[in-house]
Amino acid sequence: MSTAKLFTPFHVDRLLLANRIVIAPMCQYSAEEGRMTDWHVIHLGHLALSGAALLTIEATAVTPDGRITDGDTGLYSDDCESAMGRTLDSVRRWSDMPIAIQLAHAGRKASTKAPWKGRGQIAPDQPHGWLTEAPSPLPFASGEHPPRSLDREDMRRVRDAFADAAGRAARLDLAAVQIHAAHGYLLHQFLSPLANRRDDEYGGTLENRMRFPLEVFEATRAAFPAGRPVSVRVSGTDWAEGGWDIEQTIAFAQALEQRGCSAIHVSSGGLTPAQKVPTGPSYQVPLARAVKQAVRIPVVAVGLITEFEQAEAILGTGDADLIALARTILYDPRWPWHAAAHFGARIKAPNQYLRSQPSHVAHLFEGSGG
Ligand SMILES: Cc1cc2nc3c(=O)[nH]c(=O)nc-3n(C[C@H](O)[C@H](O)[C@H](O)COP(=O)(O)O)c2cc1C
């Protein structure tokens, strides 16, 4: 019997997670007009067989101009909702893994090329480009077409779009919603003094900069069924002089906790090209630890977590309650199986694959994944 914490169950609100491994949201740039395609059945389908506790659907835009690229998924129309519903039906036929969704608006980082097409902004007058919007008319990188500054009416529209998308997510029976307030996208742009130069009650002091992201949280929380988690993904720091930092992140996490936030997922960076990120194994874990020490709600650590003992140590030392994997699980979609084998734990696998259990790890599989 394994004693690894990685394979102990955990509750986030009323959602029961079978272990501590969650799959982080990952954009696939493979949607059409916001609608999921067959690629999403393949991508989400294979990850849903991995034995992780939770699968998070990629950053899904709440408005068309909130998409990072024109290949992003959206949840802003009936067409988007039906396409996602079809994908979920296929995946759920063969896996009972709970599925969450990350709701997002890219703000000034919208209207870009997919990574394999060279990233970078597409100007509004170019094919597949559009005028972006942000708290202040400051472009992400110098030389880019600046965003349009959001007025109060625009902000109400964006806030309501988050709530509408959460309502659609509830109809799709998604297990949890994660609000994207990290990586330099719209809500992070409101938080960071490097992107927010507003002189109204949504800019200036920390309290003012947090105001819009907190309003979005409250509207989203109200639109999603009670007991089903609404979490927030934050950047713990901009890694840049004069920017958002861990002290402000802690204040934001506490404000979210007071408003009923279910968990905080701690990432970092993405706000400015001037960032100096000290990447390396577990490089964001100290940020998760700092948040964990300041709140009572669950905290998720992410970023270059690749090894089984490394993941176990993050949980064992109490730095975080859950670990999230992105590139690690794309590279090795059976990472949770291998981790379970390493720790002598049991894990769920689909019936069709039960015969793959290696003879030296008898009792690895629990059986039916469906
Ligand atoms: C292909 C890819 C797509 C990503 N898309 C998203 C996304 O939609 N939303 C998000 O918050 N982070 C996104 N990220 C960041 C990951 O969720 C994760 O935070 C980051 O890659 C660090 O974890 P890792 O070292 O396990 O990859 C993406 C990362 C990759 C590699």
The ligand as an SDF file (V2000), in Angstrom:
LIG
                    3D

 31 33  0  0  0  0  0  0  0  0999 V2000
    1.1470   24.1230  -25.2900 C   0  0  0  0  0  0  0  0  0  0  0  0
    0.8980   24.9870  -24.0710 C   0  0  0  0  0  0  0  0  0  0  0  0
   -0.2730   25.7200  -23.9880 C   0  0  0  0  0  0  0  0  0  0  0  0
   -0.5500   26.4740  -22.8440 C   0  0  0  0  0  0  0  0  0  0  0  0
   -1.7500   27.1170  -22.7410 N   0  0  0  0  0  0  0  0  0  0  0  0
   -2.1120   27.6740  -21.5590 C   0  0  0  0  0  0  0  0  0  0  0  0
   -3.4330   28.1240  -21.3430 C   0  0  0  0  0  0  0  0  0  0  0  0
   -4.3320   27.9580  -22.1720 O   0  0  0  0  0  0  0  0  0  0  0  0
   -3.6940   28.7220  -20.1550 N   0  0  0  0  0  0  0  0  0  0  0  0
   -2.7570   28.8670  -19.1810 C   0  0  0  0  0  0  0  0  0  0  0  0
   -3.0460   29.4210  -18.1180 O   0  0  0  0  0  0  0  0  0  0  0  0
   -1.5050   28.3970  -19.3540 N   0  0  0  0  0  0  0  0  0  0  0  0
   -1.1740   27.7900  -20.4970 C   0  0  0  0  0  0  0  0  0  0  0  0
    0.0780   27.2440  -20.6390 N   0  0  0  0  0  0  0  0  0  0  0  0
    0.9750   27.2320  -19.4800 C   0  0  0  0  0  0  0  0  0  0  0  0
    0.8290   25.9120  -18.7210 C   0  0  0  0  0  0  0  0  0  0  0  0
   -0.4910   25.7320  -18.2250 O   0  0  0  0  0  0  0  0  0  0  0  0
    1.8220   25.8120  -17.5530 C   0  0  0  0  0  0  0  0  0  0  0  0
    1.5180   26.7860  -16.5890 O   0  0  0  0  0  0  0  0  0  0  0  0
    3.2680   25.9890  -17.9890 C   0  0  0  0  0  0  0  0  0  0  0  0
    3.5420   25.3350  -19.2020 O   0  0  0  0  0  0  0  0  0  0  0  0
    4.2280   25.4830  -16.8970 C   0  0  0  0  0  0  0  0  0  0  0  0
    4.0000   24.1050  -16.5880 O   0  0  0  0  0  0  0  0  0  0  0  0
    4.9310   22.9430  -17.2510 P   0  0  0  0  0  0  0  0  0  0  0  0
    6.3540   23.2720  -16.8640 O   0  0  0  0  0  0  0  0  0  0  0  0
    4.4210   21.6500  -16.6410 O   0  0  0  0  0  0  0  0  0  0  0  0
    4.7450   23.0050  -18.7270 O   0  0  0  0  0  0  0  0  0  0  0  0
    0.3940   26.5150  -21.7840 C   0  0  0  0  0  0  0  0  0  0  0  0
    1.5840   25.8020  -21.9050 C   0  0  0  0  0  0  0  0  0  0  0  0
    1.8390   25.0300  -23.0200 C   0  0  0  0  0  0  0  0  0  0  0  0
    3.1070   24.2190  -23.0630 C   0  0  0  0  0  0  0  0  0  0  0  0
  1  2  1  0
  2  3  1  0
  2 30  2  0
  3  4  2  0
  4  5  1  0
  4 28  1  0
  5  6  2  0
  6  7  1  0
  6 13  1  0
  7  8  2  0
  7  9  1  0
  9 10  1  0
 10 11  2  0
 10 12  1  0
 12 13  2  0
 13 14  1  0
 14 15  1  0
 14 28  1  0
 15 16  1  0
 16 17  1  0
 16 18  1  0
 18 19  1  0
 18 20  1  0
 20 21  1  0
 20 22  1  0
 22 23  1  0
 23 24  1  0
 24 25  2  0
 24 26  1  0
 24 27  1  0
 28 29  2  0
 29 30  1  0
 30 31  1  0
M  END
$$$$
